[in-house]
Amino acid sequence: MSAAHIVIKGVNKVFHTEGRELVALRDIDLTIPRGQFTCLLGPSGCGKSTLLNAVAGFALPSSGTVHADGALVSGPGPERGMVFQEYALFPWMTVEQNVAFGLEIKGLSKDAIGARVSALLAMLSLSEFRQRFPKDLSGGMRQRVAIARVLALDSPILLMDEPFGALDALTRRNLQDELLRIWAEVKKTILFVTHSIEEAIYLADRIVVMTYRPGTIKRDLLVELPRERDPASPEFNALKRELGQLVMEEQARHHQAETRAAAVD
């Protein structure tokens, strides 16, 4: 890994709703090197997705800056590809058409699009489904298509917002392995949001644990377990216990905040 690829400096995010101020992020400083697989981990309400959206350019910080691939983030950009939990596929397009869509917008030739799409469909074991529509696919297959569509644009940064959260355990593990294989091949910088401790340990070079609102960085640690990782190993489970304690502390803060809010209402 080389120079910084994502630089988050002094980021704060405040939402104003119903006359109230909600501080979602406070004083976030994070530098992610090129090629690193980083997971943002924490309970619901800790600002993981808000921070990811700031990097994506969908929700700019109230203060502070985000730089991606050397440029100030002021909105969405082609150097950052986004994979959502909800698949976000066009239902009226086939698998092949969904993957080709961004390449057509870029104005590539028909031959170049065909070659790129075919290569990605093969990489993600989708070739035999190229003429299917999203409604005819399982959740896992739809997510493969969503990943292929983002990879088609060859963005150097891949942002992923709990992309496997809605899948069953077996499909989730299969797609985790697919993602790791692709990451090893194409060397993208990945920023991945999850609330699953095991998923974060299984995937990441680095795990950033966030606090319950306002979201701050509670712990920033490198995962030094060798790949391929065994979730049954003592080392894996020791790290799982350590991270579990950190996350449970924030879950408890969340519960206490909800209890106080209910008492006020």
C-alpha positions as CSV (number, residue, x, y, z in Angstrom):
1,M,0.0,0.0,0.0
2,S,1.2,3.5,-0.9
3,A,0.0,7.0,-0.4
4,A,-3.2,8.1,1.3
5,H,-6.2,7.4,-0.9
6,I,-9.0,8.8,1.4
7,V,-8.3,11.6,3.8
8,I,-11.0,12.6,6.3
9,K,-10.1,15.6,8.4
10,G,-12.0,17.3,11.2
11,V,-15.4,16.1,9.8
12,N,-18.5,17.0,11.7
13,K,-22.1,16.4,10.5
14,V,-25.1,18.0,12.1
15,F,-28.7,17.4,11.1
16,H,-31.6,19.8,11.9
17,T,-35.0,18.1,12.3
18,E,-38.1,19.5,13.9
19,G,-36.3,22.4,15.5
20,R,-33.7,20.1,17.1
21,E,-30.0,19.6,16.4
22,L,-28.7,16.1,16.0
23,V,-24.9,15.7,16.0
24,A,-24.2,12.6,13.8
25,L,-20.4,12.9,13.5
26,R,-17.9,14.8,15.6
27,D,-14.2,15.4,14.9
28,I,-13.6,12.5,12.5
29,D,-10.0,12.2,11.4
30,L,-9.2,9.1,9.3
31,T,-6.6,8.5,6.6
32,I,-6.9,5.3,4.4
33,P,-3.9,4.2,2.3
34,R,-4.3,3.1,-1.3
35,G,-5.4,-0.5,-1.5
36,Q,-6.4,-1.0,2.1
37,F,-9.6,-2.8,3.0
38,T,-11.1,-0.8,5.9
39,C,-14.3,-1.6,7.8
40,L,-16.4,0.9,9.8
41,L,-17.9,-1.1,12.6
42,G,-20.5,-0.1,15.2
43,P,-24.2,-0.3,16.3
44,S,-27.0,1.4,14.5
45,G,-27.0,5.1,15.1
46,C,-23.2,5.5,15.3
47,G,-22.8,7.4,12.0
48,K,-21.2,4.7,9.9
49,S,-23.4,5.2,6.9
50,T,-23.3,9.0,7.4
51,L,-19.5,8.9,7.2
52,L,-19.6,6.7,4.2
53,N,-22.1,9.0,2.5
54,A,-19.7,12.0,3.2
55,V,-16.9,10.1,1.4
56,A,-19.3,9.2,-1.5
57,G,-20.3,12.9,-1.8
58,F,-24.0,12.2,-1.1
59,A,-24.2,14.1,2.2
60,L,-21.4,16.7,2.6
61,P,-20.0,17.4,6.1
62,S,-21.2,20.3,8.1
63,S,-17.6,21.1,8.6
64,G,-14.3,19.5,7.9
65,T,-13.0,18.0,4.6
66,V,-12.9,14.7,2.7
67,H,-10.4,14.1,0.0
68,A,-10.6,11.1,-2.3
69,D,-7.9,10.1,-4.8
70,G,-6.3,13.5,-4.2
71,A,-9.4,15.7,-4.8
72,L,-11.7,17.5,-2.5
73,V,-15.0,15.7,-2.3
74,S,-17.8,18.1,-3.2
75,G,-20.3,15.6,-4.6
76,P,-20.4,12.1,-6.2
77,G,-17.5,11.3,-8.6
78,P,-16.3,8.6,-10.9
79,E,-13.3,7.8,-8.7
80,R,-15.7,6.5,-6.0
81,G,-18.1,3.5,-6.7
82,M,-20.9,2.8,-4.3
83,V,-22.6,-0.6,-3.5
84,F,-25.8,-0.4,-1.5
85,Q,-27.5,-3.0,0.6
86,E,-30.7,-2.5,-1.5
87,Y,-29.0,-3.7,-4.8
88,A,-30.2,-0.5,-6.6
89,L,-30.6,-2.3,-10.0
90,F,-32.8,-1.2,-12.9
91,P,-35.7,-3.8,-12.9
92,W,-36.5,-3.2,-16.6
93,M,-32.9,-4.1,-17.6
94,T,-31.3,-7.5,-17.9
95,V,-28.2,-8.4,-15.9
96,E,-26.0,-7.6,-19.0
97,Q,-27.7,-4.2,-19.5
98,N,-27.4,-3.3,-15.8
99,V,-23.7,-3.9,-15.9
100,A,-23.2,-2.1,-19.2
101,F,-25.2,1.0,-18.2
102,G,-22.4,3.1,-16.8
103,L,-20.1,2.2,-19.6
104,E,-22.7,3.4,-22.1
105,I,-23.0,6.7,-20.3
106,K,-19.2,7.1,-20.5
107,G,-19.5,6.6,-24.3
108,L,-17.4,3.5,-24.8
109,S,-17.6,1.6,-28.0
110,K,-20.0,-1.3,-28.3
111,D,-17.1,-3.7,-28.6
112,A,-15.3,-2.3,-25.5
113,I,-18.5,-2.5,-23.5
114,G,-19.1,-6.1,-24.6
115,A,-15.6,-7.2,-23.7
116,R,-15.7,-5.5,-20.3
117,V,-19.2,-6.8,-19.4
118,S,-18.3,-10.3,-20.4
119,A,-15.2,-10.3,-18.3
120,L,-17.0,-9.1,-15.2
121,L,-19.9,-11.5,-15.6
122,A,-17.3,-14.3,-15.8
123,M,-15.5,-13.0,-12.8
124,L,-18.7,-13.0,-10.7
125,S,-20.1,-16.2,-12.1
126,L,-22.9,-14.4,-13.8
127,S,-22.4,-15.3,-17.4
128,E,-25.3,-17.8,-17.7
129,F,-27.6,-15.2,-16.2
130,R,-26.8,-12.3,-18.5
131,Q,-30.3,-12.2,-20.1
132,R,-32.2,-12.5,-16.8
133,F,-34.0,-9.7,-15.1
134,P,-33.4,-8.8,-11.5
135,K,-36.8,-10.2,-10.4
136,D,-35.6,-13.6,-11.6
137,L,-32.5,-13.6,-9.4
138,S,-31.9,-14.4,-5.8
139,G,-30.7,-11.7,-3.4
140,G,-27.1,-13.0,-3.6
141,M,-27.2,-12.9,-7.4
142,R,-28.6,-9.4,-7.4
143,Q,-25.8,-8.2,-5.2
144,R,-23.3,-9.8,-7.5
145,V,-24.8,-7.8,-10.4
146,A,-24.6,-4.6,-8.3
147,I,-20.9,-5.2,-7.6
148,A,-20.3,-6.0,-11.2
149,R,-22.0,-2.8,-12.3
150,V,-19.7,-0.7,-9.9
151,L,-16.6,-2.6,-11.0
152,A,-17.4,-1.9,-14.6
153,L,-16.6,1.7,-14.1
154,D,-13.2,0.8,-12.7
155,S,-13.3,3.3,-9.9
156,P,-10.2,3.1,-7.7
157,I,-12.3,3.5,-4.5
158,L,-15.1,1.1,-3.7
159,L,-17.6,2.2,-1.0
160,M,-19.9,-0.5,0.4
161,D,-22.8,0.1,2.8
162,E,-23.7,-3.2,4.5
163,P,-23.9,-4.9,1.1
164,F,-24.5,-8.3,2.5
165,G,-26.6,-7.4,5.5
166,A,-29.9,-8.7,4.0
167,L,-28.5,-12.1,2.9
168,D,-28.7,-15.5,4.6
169,A,-25.5,-16.7,6.3
170,L,-24.3,-19.1,3.6
171,T,-24.8,-16.6,0.7
172,R,-23.2,-13.9,2.8
173,R,-20.0,-16.0,3.4
174,N,-19.9,-16.9,-0.3
175,L,-20.1,-13.2,-1.4
176,Q,-17.5,-12.2,1.3
177,D,-15.1,-14.7,-0.3
178,E,-15.9,-13.4,-3.8
179,L,-15.3,-9.9,-2.6
180,L,-11.9,-10.8,-1.1
181,R,-10.9,-12.6,-4.3
182,I,-11.9,-9.6,-6.5
183,W,-10.1,-7.2,-4.1
184,A,-6.9,-9.3,-4.3
185,E,-7.1,-9.2,-8.1
186,V,-8.1,-5.5,-8.8
187,K,-6.4,-3.8,-5.8
188,K,-9.2,-1.4,-5.0
189,T,-9.3,0.7,-1.9
190,I,-12.4,-0.5,0.0
191,L,-14.4,1.3,2.7
192,F,-17.0,-1.1,4.0
193,V,-19.7,-0.4,6.6
194,T,-21.0,-3.3,8.7
195,H,-22.5,-4.0,12.1
196,S,-21.2,-7.5,12.1
197,I,-18.1,-8.0,14.2
198,E,-17.3,-11.4,12.5
199,E,-17.7,-9.9,9.0
200,A,-15.3,-7.0,9.8
201,I,-12.6,-9.4,11.1
202,Y,-13.0,-11.8,8.2
203,L,-12.7,-9.1,5.6
204,A,-10.7,-6.1,6.8
205,D,-7.1,-5.1,7.0
206,R,-8.3,-2.4,9.5
207,I,-11.3,-1.9,11.6
208,V,-12.5,1.5,12.8
209,V,-15.0,1.2,15.7
210,M,-17.4,4.1,16.0
211,T,-19.2,5.4,19.1
212,Y,-22.9,5.8,19.4
213,R,-24.1,9.3,18.5
214,P,-22.3,11.6,18.2
215,G,-20.2,9.3,16.0
216,T,-16.5,9.5,16.9
217,I,-13.7,7.0,16.5
218,K,-13.6,4.8,19.6
219,R,-10.8,2.4,18.3
220,D,-8.7,2.1,15.2
221,L,-6.9,-1.2,14.9
222,L,-5.1,-3.2,12.3
223,V,-6.1,-6.8,11.8
224,E,-2.9,-8.8,11.8
225,L,-4.5,-12.2,11.3
226,P,-3.1,-14.0,8.2
227,R,-5.3,-14.6,5.3
228,E,-7.3,-16.9,4.7
229,R,-8.9,-16.3,8.1
230,D,-10.5,-19.0,10.1
231,P,-13.5,-17.8,12.2
232,A,-13.0,-20.8,14.5
233,S,-9.4,-20.0,15.4
234,P,-8.5,-18.9,18.9
235,E,-6.9,-15.7,17.5
236,F,-10.0,-14.8,15.5
237,N,-12.2,-15.3,18.5
238,A,-9.9,-13.4,20.9
239,L,-10.3,-10.4,18.5
240,K,-14.0,-11.0,18.3
241,R,-14.3,-10.8,22.1
242,E,-12.3,-7.6,22.2
243,L,-14.3,-5.9,19.5
244,G,-17.5,-7.3,21.0
245,Q,-16.8,-5.5,24.3
246,L,-16.3,-2.2,22.5
247,V,-19.5,-2.5,20.5
248,M,-21.5,-3.7,23.5
249,E,-20.4,-0.6,25.4
250,E,-21.9,1.6,22.6
251,Q,-25.0,-0.6,22.4
252,A,-25.5,0.1,26.1
253,R,-25.1,3.8,25.6
254,H,-27.7,3.6,22.8
255,H,-30.1,1.8,25.1
256,Q,-29.6,4.4,27.9
257,A,-30.2,7.2,25.4
258,E,-33.5,5.7,24.2
259,T,-34.6,5.1,27.8
260,R,-34.0,8.7,28.7
261,A,-35.8,9.9,25.5
262,A,-38.8,7.8,26.3
263,A,-38.9,9.1,29.9
264,V,-38.9,12.7,28.6
265,D,-41.7,12.0,26.1
